[in-house]
Structures are given as structure tokens and as C-alpha cells.
């Protein structure tokens, strides 16, 4: 599972890209309504396990396509991503970089550099709340296992000295350099969005222009269904133990669009009467404690959407909304105040007339 910064998606396998401060596991369960008429082209479906979670792909075409070739190409692409980004493979490109405890320039390829560049922008816009190097804090709190460890203030301060995006330098389009030799980079907070984008490109290269690609709850759509109806996505009600629909998103027919959600309600610890989220604020080294429980970002670029939903959830509703409006990001926020769920939308989402949320 591409566990993202706080471990956003809960069950990912294969490419277990573990995460930074907010994981991308929490947030939405997406239900799809795929209806096709008898005389219309049939929707083809692919599904399987990848990145510690599952993937589901639905596509159709008026022209003949080779389904077996498409399936093989999808699997090859997922394998390639795993070899590049997985923090669970010692031979992956990112883990070779992490294991080299020096401050020399290292070749990592243009894909990783591109992801780091996007992450730096979000890091700066959130005053450090979003951070790709937060993995040591995640381990300190014991969030990789089933037992929470409450660290001392001194331990948190010591671990904070090991992290920081300011300690990671982009040398050129294919090289990174650590300014501190023990720095570790974990791209899982944006890796699933990246994967969704790469699989979408595979389909497009095969001539598919109408599809829905979903990995671990993160998705992208293009075009429409065979009956000329739009793809419709259901967002889960963000409460523990509930799998009922909160909202329906009707996707645009005229352009590709991604939907990425982070939430706090599927992965947490209750300890001595207090709930600890798996979403860590890289500035404080501690779990977030605000009332924002879910953020959904809708954007053409799945990588950008994946980074920002994590970042907004880390910031909380007030600062997250401020950041969303400043960056012109379409975002849908849900806070929990007692038994009440309070929804709010960024200015860019209100202006996005190509989709509806109801």
C-alpha cells in the first residue's frame, strides 16, 4: 500500500511505500456505478493487488483493443513503479538513495526528482507540515505496528533533528543530494497519485480514452461510460466503522480529472481514553489533534491532488482552507464536531463547474 504521509491508505501490498506525516489511507471508499446498455460496448475491468492495496480499472473503446496486452502493460508499469519508489525493497531506487549515508550527489532518475519538486512546493506552502522525510517520526510512535508507543518529548526533539525537506537538495533533473547523511525520503504520500497517473497513461497509449483507474481509493477518470453518462464516485462518510455514502461526485465528460482523499478515521490508536491519529505534523513531531477528518482534492494532475489532500489534512480546516485558496486548489473539507459533520469547500472547488458534488 502506498502508505502516505500519515498512512493514508490502509491495506497496500507490493509497493508498500510507507509514509510521512499523513497517510493516504484514511479517507474514502469509492463506489462505482458502471451501467451499460445491451447494444453499447461492454466495460472491460481489470483488478488485482498492488502497493499493499488493490486496484480496479474500468475502460471501454469503440475500436478493437487487445485486453491481454493492456493487462500485461498495466502489471509491467506497476512493477516498474515498485522498483523505483518502494521503501520495502532494499533494491528500489529510493531505498538505494536512502541507504547511502553520505552527502554526495546521487542519480535517482527524473521521475523521483519530479515528485520531490512538487513536494517541495507543497512543503513550503504548508510551512513544513507536509514533509517527505518524516518516516523516523512515524517509526518512533510505533505506527508501523499494532502497538502505540508514546515517545518522550526529548525523543521527539531528537527525531525531529533527523528530518526536514530543507535537508534535501535537487541537484539537477535526475540527481538528489542529502545535506544530512542520515536523511530518509519516503514518497508514499504522493506515490499512489503518481501510480494512478502512470496507469492512465498506459491506457491512453493503447488508444483508450474512456476509463476509470483506481488504486487504494485514489482515482482518475476520463471520458464517460458507454451509455454516455458520466462516471460517478461516492465518498464514504468519514466516521469509524461506517461504510455509507456521504456525497456523490459526478465527474466531467470533457476532460480527465482525479479525486484524492485523505482522512483520519480508518487508522488510529485509542490509548488511555485519548485517540491518536496516524497523521503526524512534521513541525511538532506529534499526531494532529484538530477536528478535520477528511479532505478530498479534485484536480487534473493526480500527483498534485495526492500531495495536497495529505497536506490539507495535516493543517486542519482553517489553515488548510487558507492554503487551498492561496494555491487555487479545489478541495472539499469535512470536520467532525461532536456528532455533527460540517462540510466546506475551497474557492477553486466552488468555481469548478465541470463537476458536481451532492
C-alpha positions, 0 to 999 in steps of 0.5 A: 500500500502506498502508505502516505504521509500519515498512512493514508491508505490502509491495506497496500501490498507490493509497493508498500511505500510507507509514509510521512506525516499523513497517510493516504489511507484514511479517507474514502471508499469509492463506489462505482456505478458502471451501467451499460446498455445491451447494444453499447460496448461492454466495460472491460475491468481489470483488478488485482493487488498492488502497493499493499492495496488493490486496484480496479480499472474500468475502460471501454473503446469503440475500436478493437483493443487487445485486453491481454496486452493492456493487462500485461502493460498495466502489471509491467508499469506497476512493477516498474513503479515498485522498483523505483519508489518502494521503501520495502525493497532494499533494491528500489531506487529510493531505498538505494538513495536512502541507504547511502549515508553520505552527502554526495550527489546521487542519480535517482532518475527524473521521475523521483526528482519530479515528485520531490519538486512538487513536494517541495512546493507543497512543503513550503506552502504548508510551512513544513507540515507536509514533509517527505522525510518524516518516516523516523517520526512515524517509526518512533510512535510505533505506527508501523505496528499494532502497538502505540508507543508514546515517545518522550518529548526529548525523543521527539526533539531528537527525531525531529533533528533527523528530518526536514525537506530543507535537508534535501537538495535537487541537484539537477533533473535526475540527481538528489543530494542529502545535506544530512547523511542520515536523511530518509525520503519516503514518497508514499504520500504522493506515490499512489497519485503518481501510480494512478497517473502512470496507469492512465497513461498506459491506457491512453497509449493503447488508444483508450480514452474512456476509463476509470483507474483506481488504486487504494481509493485514489482515482482518475477518470476520463471520458464517460461510460458507454451509455454516455453518462458520466462516471460517478464516485461516492465518498464514504462518510468519514466516521469509524466503522461506517461504510455509507455514502456521504456525497456523490461526485459526478465527474466531467465528460470533457476532460480527465480529472482525479479525486484524492482523499485523505482522512483520519478515521480508518487508522488510529490508536485509542490509548488511555481514553485519548485517540491518536491519529496516524497523521503526524505534523512534521513541525511538532513531531506529534499526531494532529489533534484538530477536528478535520477528518477528511479532505478530498482534492479534485484536480487534473494532475493526480500527483498534485491532488495526492500531495495536497489532500495529505497536506490539507489534512495535516493543517486542519480546516482553517489553515488548510482552507487558507492554503487551498485558496492561496494555491487555487486548489479545489478541495472539499473539507469535512470536520467532525464536531461532536456528532455533527459533520460540517462540510466546506469547500475551497474557492477553486472547488466552488468555481469548478463547474465541470463537476458536481458534488451532492 
